[in-house]
Amino acid sequence: MANAERLRYVTEIVKARLDKKPILVLSAMGDTTDHLLEAGEAALEKGIVHVDKIEELHLKTIMEMELGDIAFRGVRALLTELLNLLTGISLIRELTGKTKDYLVSFGERLSVRIAAAYLNSLGIKAKAVDAWDAGFVSDSNYSSADIAEESWRLIPKKLLPPTEEGILQVVTGFIAKDDKGNITTLGRGGSDLTAAMIAAACGASELQIWKDVDGILTADPRIVSNARVVENITYEAASEMAYYGAQVLHPRSMQPCKKTGTPVIVKNSYNPDAPGTRIVSSRGEKRSPIQAITSRRNVTLVDIVSSRMVGQYGFMAEVFNCFARHGVSVDMVATSEVSISLTLDAFHDLKQLKKDLSRIAAVEIKTGKAIVTIIGDVGRSSEIFSRTFKTCQLLGIQVQMVSQGASKVNISFIVDDTEAEDVIRGLHADFFEAFKPGVD
C-alpha cells in the first residue's frame, strides 16, 4: 500500500475474492511508520512539530482517487489528533513507550480509512475498523504487546456477523488496546498476527497473507538465483525458517492459525496468479528430505568449558542463570557434561557476562559467525547430515557447531560469516537442483 496506484491494485485483488466474504487487514501506507517515528524524535529533541510527509502522502492519495469530503474529513481529523500529540511531546520533552505506540498507530488508522473510502467509491460497501473495536485486547508490553486470551471471544463477537450484511470490514493491523484503554502495538509482523488472529478466532476457511514475493522460497533469492517456491510447509517449519533468518513471516504470526489448524496462504500482491506457499498442519507427500535453507548472519559463538571436575552437578544451571541475570537471549545450544557452546546475536556487550562466567569456566568468544539452518524431515537426519558435511568438505569449510532443534524440523550449524553464502549455494544445488522444478 505504498500509494494510490498500489491501493487500486490491492483493491482489484480484494474484488476478485468478494464471494468468499473476506475481512481485510491493512498495514500503514508506504513509509508512514518511519515518518511518524521521525516526527516523534523531532518533537522530542528539537521541539519541532510537523507532519508534512505524512500529510502529503495521504491527502495526495485522497485527491488522486477523488474520494471526496468524507474521506478528507476523516483523515484531517486524525492528522489534527496527531499534531496535538506531537505538540504534547514537544512541550514535555518526553516520548515513553506508551506514547510511541500511540504515535505509530496513526499509520494503520489512516490507511484503513482511505481504503474503505475507495472501496465505497467503487460501490463495494466497506467500513474502517480500528482493531480495538474488532475485539483486540493486549497486555501493556508497549512496542511488542501480546494479544490477551479474551480476544478469542471478543473478535468473533465484534466481527461476526458484520453490522450490515455484505459489508467489507477493513481492520487496522499491528495495533490493539490494553485493559486500561491505552493503544499498544504488536511488534514486528504485527499486521500478519492481526490477520491470523481474526482468521483463527472467526473460523475462516483460510488466511491469505499478501507479500511482495511469490511465497516462501527454498533459499534467499539474493544468494541463490534459482531458488524456488516451497509449495507446502508446516507451521513448525515456517516458524523455524522465520526465526533463523527468513523474512517473509514473523514466527509468532502463525501461532493462532496453528492452534486452530487454519491454513495460511502466502501470496504475491505483484503476481496474484502465482499459487504461493500453503502453510498447514501436515505437509503430505515428501520428495526431498529438506524444504528450505536459511541463515542468520553476524552471530557470536561462545564456548564455555567447566573448570570443575567431571560429574559435578549444577554447572549448566549456573551458566544459564548468568545469561538470565544479564538479560542475554541464547539462540543455538550444544552441550556435553563439562562444556556448552551457544550462539548470540552480535549486538550484545559481553564483557561483564564473560567476567561472571569466568568464575566457573573457561570462556572463549568468537565473532563473525553465521547460523545456517536446514528445514526438513529430521526422520531423514542421517541423510541430511551426510550430504551437508560432504558439501562442506568439498567446499573446504569447517563446521564449528551443530544443533538439531527440539521442534524436529530443523538442523542448524555454524560456519564463518564469510562462508555462509557458499554453503547455502552448495546445499541448494545438492538438495534441490537434482529435482524437477516445483517439487519439494
C-alpha positions as CSV (number, residue, x, y, z in Angstrom):
1,M,0.0,0.0,0.0
2,A,2.7,2.4,-1.0
3,N,0.5,4.9,-2.8
4,A,-2.7,5.4,-4.8
5,E,-1.5,3.1,-7.6
6,R,-0.9,0.2,-5.2
7,L,-4.2,0.8,-3.4
8,R,-6.0,0.4,-6.7
9,Y,-4.1,-2.8,-7.4
10,V,-4.8,-4.3,-4.0
11,T,-8.5,-3.4,-4.4
12,E,-8.6,-5.5,-7.6
13,I,-7.3,-8.5,-5.6
14,V,-10.0,-7.9,-3.0
15,K,-12.7,-7.5,-5.6
16,A,-11.9,-10.9,-7.1
17,R,-12.5,-12.5,-3.8
18,L,-15.6,-10.8,-2.5
19,D,-17.6,-14.1,-2.9
20,K,-15.5,-15.5,-0.1
21,K,-16.8,-12.8,2.3
22,P,-13.3,-11.6,3.3
23,I,-12.2,-9.4,6.2
24,L,-9.3,-7.1,5.0
25,V,-6.4,-6.3,7.3
26,L,-4.0,-3.5,6.3
27,S,-0.7,-2.0,7.4
28,A,0.3,1.6,7.1
29,M,0.8,3.2,3.7
30,G,4.4,3.5,2.3
31,D,7.0,4.7,4.8
32,T,4.4,6.2,7.2
33,T,5.6,4.4,10.3
34,D,9.1,5.6,9.8
35,H,7.9,9.1,9.2
36,L,5.8,9.0,12.4
37,L,8.9,7.9,14.4
38,E,10.9,10.7,12.7
39,A,8.2,13.3,13.7
40,G,8.2,12.0,17.3
41,E,12.0,12.3,17.5
42,A,11.9,15.9,16.0
43,A,9.3,16.9,18.6
44,L,11.3,15.3,21.4
45,E,14.8,16.5,20.6
46,K,14.2,19.8,18.7
47,G,10.7,20.8,19.8
48,I,9.7,20.9,16.1
49,V,6.1,19.8,15.2
50,H,5.4,18.8,11.7
51,V,3.7,16.0,9.7
52,D,4.5,17.2,6.2
53,K,5.4,13.8,4.7
54,I,2.5,12.0,6.3
55,E,0.0,14.7,5.3
56,E,1.3,14.9,1.7
57,L,1.1,11.1,1.1
58,H,-2.4,10.7,2.5
59,L,-4.0,13.8,1.2
60,K,-2.4,13.3,-2.2
61,T,-3.9,9.8,-2.3
62,I,-7.3,11.1,-1.5
63,M,-7.1,13.7,-4.3
64,E,-5.7,11.2,-6.8
65,M,-8.5,8.8,-6.1
66,E,-11.2,11.5,-6.0
67,L,-12.6,10.2,-2.7
68,G,-14.4,13.4,-1.7
69,D,-15.1,15.2,1.6
70,I,-16.0,12.3,3.8
71,A,-12.6,10.7,3.4
72,F,-10.9,14.1,3.6
73,R,-12.6,14.9,6.9
74,G,-11.8,11.6,8.4
75,V,-8.1,11.8,7.5
76,R,-7.9,15.5,8.5
77,A,-9.4,14.7,12.0
78,L,-6.6,12.1,12.5
79,L,-3.9,14.4,11.3
80,T,-5.2,17.1,13.8
81,E,-5.1,14.5,16.6
82,L,-1.5,13.6,15.5
83,L,-0.4,17.2,15.6
84,N,-1.9,17.6,19.1
85,L,0.1,14.5,20.3
86,L,3.3,15.8,18.8
87,T,2.7,19.2,20.4
88,G,2.4,17.5,23.7
89,I,5.7,15.6,23.1
90,S,7.5,18.8,22.2
91,L,6.2,20.6,25.3
92,I,7.1,18.0,27.9
93,R,10.1,16.6,26.0
94,E,9.2,13.0,26.8
95,L,8.4,10.1,24.5
96,T,7.6,7.0,26.5
97,G,6.9,3.5,25.1
98,K,3.2,4.2,25.6
99,T,3.3,7.5,23.8
100,K,5.4,6.0,20.9
101,D,2.8,3.2,20.4
102,Y,0.0,5.8,20.3
103,L,2.1,7.8,17.8
104,V,2.8,5.0,15.3
105,S,-0.9,3.8,15.5
106,F,-1.8,6.7,13.2
107,G,-0.3,4.9,10.1
108,E,-2.8,2.0,10.2
109,R,-5.7,4.2,11.2
110,L,-5.1,6.5,8.3
111,S,-4.6,3.6,5.9
112,V,-7.9,1.8,6.6
113,R,-10.0,4.9,6.3
114,I,-8.6,5.7,2.9
115,A,-9.0,2.1,1.7
116,A,-12.6,1.9,3.0
117,A,-13.5,5.2,1.3
118,Y,-12.0,4.0,-2.0
119,L,-13.9,0.7,-1.8
120,N,-17.2,2.6,-1.1
121,S,-16.5,4.8,-4.1
122,L,-16.4,1.7,-6.3
123,G,-19.8,0.6,-4.9
124,I,-18.3,-2.0,-2.5
125,K,-19.8,-1.4,0.9
126,A,-16.8,-1.1,3.3
127,K,-16.2,0.1,6.8
128,A,-12.9,1.1,8.5
129,V,-12.5,-0.7,11.8
130,D,-9.8,0.1,14.5
131,A,-8.5,-3.1,16.0
132,W,-9.8,-2.4,19.5
133,D,-13.3,-2.1,18.0
134,A,-12.7,-5.5,16.5
135,G,-12.1,-7.1,19.9
136,F,-8.3,-6.8,20.1
137,V,-7.2,-6.5,23.7
138,S,-3.5,-6.8,24.7
139,D,-1.2,-6.6,27.6
140,S,0.8,-3.4,28.3
141,N,4.1,-4.5,26.9
142,Y,4.4,-1.5,24.6
143,S,6.0,-2.0,21.2
144,S,5.7,-5.8,21.4
145,A,2.4,-6.4,23.1
146,D,0.8,-9.9,23.4
147,I,-2.8,-10.4,22.5
148,A,-5.0,-11.2,25.6
149,E,-6.8,-14.5,25.8
150,E,-10.2,-12.7,26.0
151,S,-9.6,-11.5,22.4
152,W,-10.5,-15.1,21.2
153,R,-14.0,-14.5,22.5
154,L,-14.3,-10.8,21.6
155,I,-13.1,-10.9,18.0
156,P,-15.9,-13.1,16.5
157,K,-18.4,-11.3,18.7
158,K,-17.4,-8.0,17.1
159,L,-16.8,-9.1,13.5
160,L,-19.3,-11.9,13.0
161,P,-21.7,-11.3,11.5
162,P,-20.9,-7.8,10.2
163,T,-23.1,-5.0,11.4
164,E,-24.5,-4.7,8.0
165,E,-24.9,-7.7,5.6
166,G,-22.5,-7.7,2.8
167,I,-20.2,-5.1,4.3
168,L,-16.4,-5.5,3.9
169,Q,-14.7,-4.7,7.2
170,V,-11.2,-3.1,6.8
171,V,-9.3,-3.6,10.0
172,T,-6.1,-2.0,11.2
173,G,-3.2,-4.4,11.6
174,F,-0.4,-4.1,14.1
175,I,-2.3,-2.3,16.9
176,A,-4.6,-3.0,19.9
177,K,-5.5,-1.5,23.3
178,D,-4.7,-2.8,26.8
179,D,-7.3,-3.2,29.5
180,K,-6.7,0.5,30.6
181,G,-7.6,1.7,27.1
182,N,-4.0,2.6,26.1
183,I,-3.0,2.0,22.5
184,T,-0.4,-0.8,22.0
185,T,1.5,-2.2,19.1
186,L,2.1,-5.9,18.4
187,G,5.7,-5.6,17.2
188,R,7.4,-7.0,14.1
189,G,4.9,-8.9,11.9
190,G,2.1,-7.3,13.9
191,S,-0.3,-6.9,10.9
192,D,0.2,-10.6,10.0
193,L,-0.6,-11.5,13.6
194,T,-3.7,-9.4,13.5
195,A,-4.9,-11.2,10.3
196,A,-4.0,-14.6,11.8
197,M,-5.9,-13.9,15.0
198,I,-9.0,-12.8,13.1
199,A,-8.9,-15.8,10.8
200,A,-8.4,-18.3,13.6
201,A,-10.9,-16.7,16.0
202,C,-13.6,-16.3,13.3
203,G,-13.2,-19.8,11.9
204,A,-12.1,-18.6,8.5
205,S,-11.6,-21.2,5.7
206,E,-8.1,-19.8,5.2
207,L,-5.8,-16.8,5.9
208,Q,-4.2,-15.1,2.9
209,I,-1.1,-13.1,3.6
210,W,0.0,-10.9,0.6
211,K,3.6,-10.0,0.3
212,D,6.0,-8.9,-2.5
213,V,7.4,-12.4,-3.2
214,D,5.8,-15.5,-4.7
215,G,5.8,-17.3,-1.3
216,I,8.3,-18.9,1.0
217,L,11.4,-19.8,-1.0
218,T,13.9,-22.7,-0.8
219,A,16.6,-20.1,-0.1
220,D,17.2,-16.4,-0.2
221,P,17.0,-15.4,-3.9
222,R,19.7,-12.8,-3.4
223,I,22.1,-15.8,-2.7
224,V,20.5,-18.5,-4.8
225,S,19.2,-17.0,-8.1
226,N,17.2,-20.1,-8.9
227,A,15.5,-20.5,-5.5
228,R,12.0,-21.9,-5.9
229,V,8.7,-21.6,-4.1
230,V,8.0,-24.1,-1.4
231,E,4.5,-25.3,-2.3
232,N,3.6,-26.7,1.1
233,I,5.2,-26.3,4.5
234,T,4.1,-27.0,8.1
235,Y,3.5,-24.3,10.7
236,E,6.5,-25.5,12.7
237,A,8.8,-25.4,9.7
238,A,7.7,-22.0,8.6
239,S,8.2,-20.7,12.2
240,E,11.7,-22.1,12.3
241,M,12.5,-20.6,9.0
242,A,11.4,-17.2,10.2
243,Y,13.3,-17.5,13.4
244,Y,16.5,-18.4,11.7
245,G,16.6,-15.7,9.1
246,A,13.7,-15.9,6.5
247,Q,12.0,-12.5,6.4
248,V,8.6,-13.5,4.8
249,L,6.7,-14.1,8.1
250,H,7.4,-13.5,11.8
251,P,7.4,-16.7,13.8
252,R,4.5,-15.7,16.2
253,S,2.2,-14.6,13.4
254,M,1.4,-18.2,12.6
255,Q,0.6,-19.3,16.2
256,P,-3.2,-18.5,16.2
257,C,-3.7,-20.5,12.9
258,K,-1.6,-23.3,14.2
259,K,-3.8,-23.5,17.2
260,T,-7.0,-23.9,15.1
261,G,-5.5,-25.6,12.1
262,T,-6.4,-22.7,9.8
263,P,-4.5,-22.9,6.5
264,V,-2.2,-19.9,5.7
265,I,-1.5,-19.0,2.1
266,V,1.4,-16.7,1.4
267,K,0.9,-14.9,-2.0
268,N,2.5,-12.2,-4.0
269,S,0.5,-9.0,-4.5
270,Y,2.6,-8.2,-7.5
271,N,1.9,-11.6,-9.1
272,P,-1.5,-12.7,-7.8
273,D,-1.8,-15.6,-10.2
274,A,1.1,-17.4,-8.6
275,P,-0.1,-20.2,-6.3
276,G,2.1,-19.1,-3.4
277,T,3.0,-21.2,-0.4
278,R,0.4,-23.1,1.7
279,I,1.2,-23.5,5.4
280,V,-0.7,-26.3,7.0
281,S,-0.5,-28.9,9.9
282,S,0.8,-31.7,7.8
283,R,2.9,-31.4,4.6
284,G,1.7,-34.6,3.0
285,E,3.9,-36.3,0.4
286,K,7.6,-35.6,0.9
287,R,10.0,-35.9,-2.0
288,S,13.1,-34.0,-0.9
289,P,14.4,-34.6,2.6
290,I,14.6,-30.8,3.1
291,Q,12.2,-28.0,2.3
292,A,14.4,-24.9,2.6
293,I,17.7,-23.4,3.7
294,T,18.0,-20.2,5.6
295,S,20.7,-18.3,7.5
296,R,21.3,-15.8,10.2
297,R,24.4,-13.7,9.8
298,N,26.6,-11.7,12.2
299,V,26.4,-14.2,15.1
300,T,28.6,-14.6,18.1
301,L,29.7,-18.1,19.2
302,V,30.5,-18.7,22.9
303,D,32.4,-21.8,24.0
304,I,32.2,-22.4,27.8
305,V,34.2,-25.2,29.4
306,S,33.7,-26.0,33.1
307,S,36.7,-25.6,35.4
308,R,35.2,-28.2,37.8
309,M,35.8,-32.0,37.8
310,V,33.6,-34.2,35.6
311,G,30.4,-35.2,37.4
312,Q,29.9,-32.0,39.3
313,Y,26.2,-31.1,39.0
314,G,24.8,-27.6,38.7
315,F,27.2,-26.3,36.0
316,M,24.6,-25.7,33.3
317,A,22.2,-24.2,35.7
318,E,24.8,-21.6,36.8
319,V,25.7,-20.8,33.2
320,F,22.2,-20.1,32.1
321,N,21.3,-18.2,35.3
322,C,24.3,-16.0,34.4
323,F,22.8,-15.3,31.0
324,A,19.4,-14.6,32.5
325,R,20.9,-12.1,35.0
326,H,22.5,-10.2,32.2
327,G,19.3,-10.3,30.0
328,V,21.1,-12.1,27.2
329,S,19.0,-14.4,25.0
330,V,20.6,-17.5,23.6
331,D,19.8,-18.9,20.1
332,M,21.5,-22.3,19.5
333,V,22.9,-24.6,22.2
334,A,25.1,-27.7,22.1
335,T,26.2,-29.3,25.4
336,S,28.3,-32.0,26.9
337,E,28.9,-32.8,30.6
338,V,31.5,-30.2,31.1
339,S,31.1,-27.8,28.1
340,I,28.5,-25.7,26.5
341,S,28.6,-24.0,23.1
342,L,26.0,-21.4,22.2
343,T,25.2,-18.6,19.9
344,L,24.1,-15.0,20.5
345,D,23.2,-12.0,18.4
346,A,26.3,-9.9,17.9
347,F,24.9,-6.7,19.4
348,H,25.3,-7.9,23.0
349,D,28.0,-6.3,25.1
350,L,29.6,-9.4,26.7
351,K,32.4,-8.0,28.8
352,Q,30.7,-8.3,32.2
353,L,29.0,-11.6,31.2
354,K,32.3,-13.1,30.3
355,K,33.8,-11.9,33.6
356,D,31.0,-13.6,35.6
357,L,31.2,-16.8,33.6
358,S,35.0,-16.9,34.1
359,R,34.4,-17.7,37.8
360,I,33.2,-21.1,36.9
361,A,34.5,-21.8,33.4
362,A,37.0,-21.0,30.6
363,V,35.2,-18.8,28.2
364,E,36.1,-18.2,24.5
365,I,34.1,-15.7,22.4
366,K,34.2,-15.8,18.6
367,T,32.5,-13.2,16.5
368,G,31.8,-13.1,12.7
369,K,29.9,-16.4,12.6
370,A,26.7,-17.4,10.7
371,I,24.0,-19.9,11.5
372,V,22.9,-22.0,8.5
373,T,19.6,-23.8,9.1
374,I,18.2,-26.6,7.1
375,I,14.4,-27.0,7.4
376,G,13.4,-30.6,6.6
377,D,12.4,-34.1,7.7
378,V,14.6,-35.0,10.6
379,G,13.4,-38.5,10.2
380,R,16.0,-38.5,7.4
381,S,18.6,-36.7,9.5
382,S,21.3,-39.2,8.8
383,E,21.0,-38.5,5.0
384,I,20.8,-34.7,5.6
385,F,23.9,-34.7,7.9
386,S,25.8,-36.9,5.5
387,R,25.1,-34.7,2.4
388,T,25.6,-31.5,4.4
389,F,29.0,-32.5,5.7
390,K,30.0,-33.8,2.3
391,T,29.1,-30.4,0.7
392,C,31.1,-28.5,3.4
393,Q,34.1,-30.9,2.9
394,L,34.1,-30.3,-0.8
395,L,34.0,-26.6,-0.2
396,G,36.8,-26.8,2.3
397,I,34.6,-25.3,5.0
398,Q,34.8,-26.4,8.7
399,V,31.6,-26.8,10.6
400,Q,32.1,-25.3,14.1
401,M,29.0,-26.4,15.9
402,V,25.9,-28.5,15.2
403,S,22.4,-28.4,16.8
404,Q,19.3,-30.4,16.0
405,G,16.2,-28.4,17.1
406,A,13.7,-29.9,19.6
407,S,11.0,-29.0,17.1
408,K,12.3,-31.9,15.0
409,V,12.1,-29.8,11.8
410,N,15.5,-28.0,11.8
411,I,19.2,-28.8,11.8
412,S,21.5,-25.8,12.3
413,F,25.2,-25.4,12.2
414,I,27.8,-22.7,12.5
415,V,30.3,-21.6,9.9
416,D,32.3,-18.3,9.4
417,D,30.1,-15.5,8.2
418,T,32.2,-15.2,5.0
419,E,31.5,-18.8,4.2
420,A,27.7,-18.9,4.6
421,E,26.7,-18.0,1.1
422,D,28.9,-20.6,-0.5
423,V,27.5,-23.2,1.9
424,I,23.9,-22.2,1.1
425,R,24.5,-22.3,-2.7
426,G,26.2,-25.7,-2.4
427,L,23.5,-27.3,-0.3
428,H,20.8,-25.9,-2.6
429,A,22.5,-27.4,-5.6
430,D,22.7,-30.8,-3.9
431,F,19.2,-31.0,-2.4
432,F,17.1,-29.1,-4.9
433,E,18.6,-28.9,-8.3
434,A,18.5,-32.6,-8.8
435,F,14.7,-32.5,-8.5
436,K,12.2,-31.2,-11.1
437,P,11.1,-27.6,-10.6
438,G,8.0,-27.2,-8.5
439,V,8.6,-30.5,-6.5
440,D,9.7,-30.0,-2.8
